[in-house]
Amino acid sequence: MNNKAVVVLAMLWVGVGCAETQQPAGRARDTRRIEPAPPPAAVEVKDSLKTAAREQLTAALVDRDALIRMHAVEAVKEAMGSGGRDQILAAFLDSQAPVRFVAAMAAGDLRLEPALPLLRRAMNSDKDSHVQIAAIFALHRMGDTRYSSGLEEALKSPDPEVRSNSAVALGRLGEKSAIKILRPVLRDPNAETRLQAAEAIWRLGDEEGLKYLVAASLSGHPAHKIVAIMGLAGPRDRRVIEHVRAGLDSEYIEVALVACRALGMLGSDEAYMLAANATRSSEWQQRHLAALALGAIGRADSQDRLEPLLRDPELDVRVAAATAILLLR
C-alpha cells in the first residue's frame, strides 16, 4: 500500500494528511430544505452495542487490508482515547508505513508516554518520511524537541505528500510560532498541500488560514470542499458555523454529509436527519460518512440507525459505525 491511501483518511475520517484528492462518487441531489431534527430522546446506549462496537474495532485492527487497519487505529484513538493505548502501541509494529504513521500521530495526540521508546526507535530506524514526521510530532508533544526542526525541513520536500503531512503535524502541535513557517506553504504548487497548510494555520488561530478554507469550501472541486469544511470545523470555533452550514447545500451528498459531521463537531444537530436517512443509502461511501456524522453529533438515540451498520457488507462502514457508537452520549 502506498501513501496515497492517506487521502481517504483526510476525506472521510479526520484529516491526517492529503495526497491527491478525488471526486466524490455521489450524483447530483435535491438541495431543498433539510428535514428538521426531532428533539433527542432520553435513552442510554446499550451495553451490548458498545461491546459489539469494540469487538468490531478489535477485528479491524488485524484486518488483511492496511487501509482498514489505518482507519481502525484512528477510530480507536477517537472513540477510546488513552483506553486504546495497547492497540495503538501494537500498530507501531505494523508492516505498512501508513499504519505506523497513524499510530505515531495517535500517540502524539494522546501523549502516550509508553510510546516514547517506539517513537525514538522510529526516528533511528524507520526510513519512511511520513512515519518520521509523525514521530517528530509525537515526541515534541511529549517534551522531546530534539528533532522538531525536521518538520520545517519536511516542508521543503519534493514530495507533496510529505509537505502536506508536515503541515498537518505543525498545525497539531499548537505552537503559534509555526504560523510564519506555514504561511509560505499557502503558495505551494500542490493544491492539497495548500489546503493542509491553511487548516494548520487556522488551527493555530490565524484568520489567514480561515479565509483560505472559506474560499476552498466554496470552490467547484467537491473533494477540496470536503477537506476545507473539515478544516474549518477542526478548532471547534463556532464562529465558522455559517460557512460550514453552506456545505449542506452542495449538490454532492458526500459534501453535505461532511458538512453535517462538521456541524456536529461544532455542537449542532441541525442536519441530524440528513445523516440518519443516509445510513440507508445504496452507496457505501455515503453510509460511511453518515455514520461518522452521527458519531460527531453524538445523540444516543441514533444507536438504532447505527446498529444495522455494524453488519454492513463494507468493513469500512462497520468500522465507522463502531466508532460512532462509542462516541454516543
Wavefront OBJ file of the C-alpha trace (Angstrom):
o trace
v 0.000 0.000 0.000
v 1.396 3.407 -0.889
v 0.828 6.641 0.957
v -1.927 7.767 -1.383
v -4.199 5.814 0.937
v -3.813 8.692 3.395
v -6.146 10.791 1.228
v -9.052 8.543 2.193
v -8.345 9.307 5.827
v -8.242 13.003 5.034
v -11.530 12.982 3.176
v -13.553 10.514 5.167
v -12.023 10.333 8.635
v -10.280 13.136 10.488
v -7.718 14.503 8.103
v -4.190 13.409 8.874
v -2.780 14.369 5.517
v -3.783 14.706 1.940
v -2.290 13.241 -1.215
v -4.329 13.855 -4.346
v -7.984 14.402 -3.553
v -10.568 12.505 -5.534
v -14.026 13.438 -6.782
v -16.865 12.153 -4.600
v -18.871 9.395 -6.235
v -22.293 10.819 -5.460
v -24.734 12.014 -8.056
v -26.466 15.377 -8.137
v -29.012 15.655 -5.337
v -32.025 17.708 -4.422
v -30.810 20.536 -2.199
v -34.200 21.536 -0.838
v -34.572 22.269 2.861
v -33.252 19.501 5.101
v -35.796 17.788 7.346
v -35.615 19.322 10.833
v -34.067 17.228 13.589
v -36.512 15.857 16.164
v -35.746 16.517 19.830
v -33.246 13.972 21.215
v -34.815 11.041 23.016
v -33.554 10.401 26.541
v -32.062 6.922 26.102
v -28.934 5.102 27.184
v -26.596 3.455 24.686
v -26.993 -0.297 25.067
v -24.027 -2.020 26.701
v -24.335 -4.893 24.233
v -23.990 -2.426 21.370
v -20.870 -0.853 22.882
v -19.377 -4.323 23.301
v -20.144 -5.198 19.679
v -18.551 -1.915 18.566
v -15.352 -2.619 20.491
v -15.204 -6.117 19.030
v -15.569 -4.668 15.541
v -12.627 -2.313 16.067
v -10.514 -5.101 17.558
v -11.118 -7.238 14.477
v -10.391 -4.349 12.117
v -7.018 -3.722 13.748
v -5.753 -7.054 12.399
v -7.537 -6.999 9.045
v -5.542 -8.004 5.968
v -6.188 -4.598 4.374
v -3.727 -1.968 5.642
v -6.195 0.815 4.862
v -8.706 -0.787 7.208
v -6.025 -1.095 9.876
v -5.247 2.615 9.428
v -8.877 3.516 9.919
v -9.142 1.207 12.902
v -6.186 2.830 14.681
v -7.646 6.269 14.084
v -11.036 5.009 15.264
v -9.531 3.614 18.471
v -7.915 6.975 19.163
v -11.142 8.879 18.551
v -13.514 6.538 20.353
v -11.369 5.063 23.135
v -8.662 7.658 23.746
v -5.925 6.508 26.082
v -8.049 3.443 26.802
v -6.907 2.176 23.402
v -3.235 2.561 24.314
v -2.271 -1.074 23.806
v -3.885 -1.259 20.371
v -2.142 1.936 19.259
v 1.234 0.757 20.529
v 0.820 -2.555 18.703
v 0.285 -0.669 15.435
v 3.835 0.709 15.661
v 4.981 -2.767 14.613
v 2.774 -2.909 11.519
v 4.492 -3.879 8.278
v 2.895 -0.962 6.413
v 4.223 2.557 6.888
v 0.836 4.354 6.668
v -0.406 2.331 9.649
v 2.725 3.201 11.632
v 2.223 6.839 10.641
v -1.318 6.900 12.037
v -0.180 5.098 15.208
v 2.542 7.665 15.849
v 0.165 10.567 15.225
v -2.343 8.988 17.619
v 0.338 8.538 20.273
v 1.209 12.206 19.929
v -2.380 13.399 20.050
v -2.958 11.386 23.221
v 0.520 11.983 24.689
v 1.016 8.256 25.266
v 4.288 8.203 27.182
v 4.673 4.400 26.894
v 5.146 5.050 23.158
v 8.352 7.051 23.713
v 10.768 4.118 23.131
v 8.882 3.175 19.970
v 8.933 6.754 18.720
v 12.675 7.089 19.318
v 13.256 3.809 17.555
v 11.213 5.110 14.619
v 13.436 8.187 14.436
v 16.528 5.972 14.307
v 15.404 3.104 12.108
v 12.155 3.784 10.232
v 13.082 5.012 6.770
v 9.617 6.236 5.833
v 9.442 10.037 5.741
v 5.800 10.101 6.822
v 6.460 7.929 9.869
v 9.352 10.173 10.837
v 7.122 13.253 10.592
v 4.592 11.612 12.894
v 7.330 10.532 15.314
v 8.732 14.083 15.459
v 5.242 15.382 16.155
v 4.596 12.869 18.926
v 7.990 13.352 20.566
v 7.543 17.131 20.556
v 4.112 16.734 22.163
v 5.753 14.772 24.970
v 8.584 17.227 25.538
v 11.362 15.828 23.345
v 12.048 18.646 20.889
v 15.448 17.457 19.622
v 14.028 16.539 16.226
v 11.376 19.256 15.836
v 13.275 21.242 13.193
v 12.704 18.258 10.920
v 9.111 19.361 10.394
v 10.220 22.657 8.875
v 12.718 20.780 6.720
v 9.977 18.419 5.537
v 8.024 21.397 4.189
v 10.809 21.695 1.575
v 10.475 18.083 0.406
v 9.938 17.496 -3.329
v 7.134 15.104 -2.327
v 3.833 16.990 -1.881
v 2.508 14.261 0.430
v 5.453 14.807 2.772
v 4.873 18.564 2.693
v 1.169 18.025 3.430
v 1.732 15.759 6.397
v 4.368 18.091 7.803
v 1.881 20.957 7.624
v -0.691 18.833 9.452
v 1.804 17.971 12.177
v 2.834 21.606 12.650
v -0.798 22.621 12.997
v -1.497 19.972 15.599
v 1.492 20.951 17.717
v -0.326 24.087 18.797
v 2.801 26.257 18.606
v 1.818 29.653 17.205
v 5.409 30.217 16.132
v 4.715 27.725 13.326
v 2.365 30.174 11.603
v 5.239 32.096 9.992
v 6.700 28.795 8.769
v 3.371 27.695 7.298
v 2.316 30.915 5.571
v 4.612 30.420 2.549
v 3.051 26.966 2.058
v -0.202 28.706 1.102
v 1.593 29.326 -2.218
v 2.656 25.680 -2.647
v 2.221 24.378 -6.214
v 0.127 21.477 -4.886
v -3.497 22.371 -4.081
v -3.884 19.707 -1.398
v -0.731 20.876 0.379
v -2.073 24.431 0.359
v -5.293 23.179 1.941
v -3.453 21.347 4.697
v -1.338 24.432 5.394
v -4.466 26.584 5.583
v -6.080 24.150 8.001
v -2.946 24.161 10.152
v -2.772 27.962 10.190
v -6.451 28.222 11.162
v -5.988 25.559 13.859
v -3.223 27.777 15.255
v -5.649 30.685 15.452
v -4.658 32.766 12.424
v -7.504 34.030 10.256
v -5.425 33.919 7.086
v -5.952 30.173 7.187
v -9.650 30.692 7.848
v -10.028 32.898 4.762
v -8.299 30.314 2.582
v -10.516 27.499 3.877
v -13.695 29.524 3.387
v -12.731 30.182 -0.224
v -11.935 26.489 -0.769
v -15.232 25.452 0.802
v -16.976 27.479 -1.899
v -14.837 26.228 -4.772
v -16.100 23.970 -7.519
v -13.992 20.952 -6.561
v -16.049 18.713 -4.229
v -13.020 16.908 -2.783
v -11.429 20.227 -1.855
v -14.691 21.312 -0.250
v -14.640 18.195 1.912
v -11.145 18.898 3.226
v -11.917 22.613 3.682
v -15.139 22.034 5.622
v -13.456 19.594 7.989
v -10.574 22.043 8.362
v -12.965 24.862 9.248
v -14.573 22.806 11.994
v -11.332 21.342 13.355
v -10.684 24.005 16.042
v -14.349 23.750 17.211
v -14.747 27.514 16.846
v -18.451 28.216 16.359
v -17.739 31.435 14.504
v -17.395 29.338 11.348
v -20.794 27.692 11.641
v -22.386 29.647 8.781
v -19.528 28.719 6.448
v -19.891 25.068 7.425
v -23.671 25.202 7.096
v -23.311 26.354 3.485
v -21.908 22.917 2.676
v -25.332 21.401 3.290
v -26.467 22.930 0.003
v -23.918 21.036 -2.079
v -25.246 19.008 -4.985
v -22.972 16.190 -3.776
v -24.386 14.319 -0.809
v -20.845 13.427 0.298
v -20.070 17.121 0.766
v -23.369 17.673 2.577
v -22.694 14.729 4.900
v -19.249 16.076 5.732
v -20.900 19.432 6.500
v -23.352 17.559 8.743
v -20.419 15.951 10.560
v -18.629 19.291 10.881
v -21.771 20.872 12.338
v -21.823 18.048 14.879
v -18.242 18.892 15.771
v -19.461 22.446 16.394
v -22.242 21.260 18.686
v -25.176 21.395 16.272
v -27.519 18.539 15.373
v -29.474 20.586 12.842
v -28.625 18.228 9.955
v -29.213 15.076 12.011
v -31.921 13.745 9.685
v -29.663 14.081 6.644
v -27.198 11.672 8.247
v -29.898 9.448 9.724
v -31.528 8.970 6.333
v -28.188 8.405 4.584
v -27.497 5.353 6.752
v -29.856 3.577 4.333
v -28.116 4.824 1.169
v -27.279 2.299 -1.549
v -23.785 3.864 -1.782
v -21.403 2.527 0.865
v -19.371 5.748 0.905
v -22.487 7.642 1.927
v -23.373 5.146 4.666
v -19.798 5.524 5.891
v -19.995 9.307 6.034
v -23.439 9.141 7.624
v -22.070 7.001 10.462
v -19.202 9.419 11.066
v -21.642 12.340 11.089
v -23.883 10.632 13.640
v -20.826 9.960 15.802
v -19.845 13.634 15.688
v -23.387 14.672 16.594
v -23.292 12.158 19.437
v -27.025 11.660 20.049
v -27.641 8.412 21.910
v -30.951 7.979 20.115
v -29.090 7.418 16.833
v -27.981 3.985 18.030
v -30.888 2.323 16.223
v -29.667 3.875 12.956
v -26.091 2.771 13.602
v -26.681 -0.762 14.849
v -27.534 -2.190 11.383
v -24.321 -0.666 10.012
v -22.297 -2.944 12.297
v -23.444 -5.698 9.923
v -22.819 -3.711 6.739
v -21.188 -5.654 3.878
v -18.451 -2.986 3.698
v -15.893 -3.233 6.502
v -15.115 0.490 6.381
v -18.773 1.209 7.127
v -18.696 -1.228 10.050
v -15.604 0.491 11.474
v -17.212 3.926 11.109
v -20.388 2.689 12.791
v -18.408 1.158 15.659
v -16.549 4.430 16.141
v -19.773 6.410 16.143
v -21.470 4.102 18.655
v -18.593 4.539 21.092
v -18.877 8.322 20.734
v -22.599 8.451 21.581
v -23.525 10.052 24.890
l 1 2 3 4 5 6 7 8 9 10 11 12 13 14 15 16 17 18 19 20 21 22 23 24 25 26 27 28 29 30 31 32 33 34 35 36 37 38 39 40 41 42 43 44 45 46 47 48 49 50 51 52 53 54 55 56 57 58 59 60 61 62 63 64 65 66 67 68 69 70 71 72 73 74 75 76 77 78 79 80 81 82 83 84 85 86 87 88 89 90 91 92 93 94 95 96 97 98 99 100 101 102 103 104 105 106 107 108 109 110 111 112 113 114 115 116 117 118 119 120 121 122 123 124 125 126 127 128 129 130 131 132 133 134 135 136 137 138 139 140 141 142 143 144 145 146 147 148 149 150 151 152 153 154 155 156 157 158 159 160 161 162 163 164 165 166 167 168 169 170 171 172 173 174 175 176 177 178 179 180 181 182 183 184 185 186 187 188 189 190 191 192 193 194 195 196 197 198 199 200 201 202 203 204 205 206 207 208 209 210 211 212 213 214 215 216 217 218 219 220 221 222 223 224 225 226 227 228 229 230 231 232 233 234 235 236 237 238 239 240 241 242 243 244 245 246 247 248 249 250 251 252 253 254 255 256 257 258 259 260 261 262 263 264 265 266 267 268 269 270 271 272 273 274 275 276 277 278 279 280 281 282 283 284 285 286 287 288 289 290 291 292 293 294 295 296 297 298 299 300 301 302 303 304 305 306 307 308 309 310 311 312 313 314 315 316 317 318 319 320 321 322 323 324 325 326 327 328 329
